[in-house]
C-alpha cells in the first residue's frame, strides 16, 4: 500500500472492535460499536496555516463520525483531517 495523504489529512488504521464483553458474552457484528481509536499510518505535509503535529505511529482518539472510510486489499482505513483528531496517547 502506497497512500500519501495530502495537506492536513492523515491515514488511520482503526483499532479492532471488541469481540466479547468482560463477562464473556460474544457481541454480534450488528451490535459492535465503531472504534474511536486507531494508529496513524501516514500524514500529509500540513497547510501554510496549520503545521502537521501528528506523525506515523501515533495512537489517536477521534470523533464517532470523523473521516472517510476506504477499503484497500480487504483492509479498512480512515482518511481524516488533523483537526478531526481529538487526542493522542
Helices and strands as residue ranges (DSSP letters): E 9-14, G 29-31, E 37-43, E 59-62, E 68-72, E 75-81, G 82-84, E 85-88
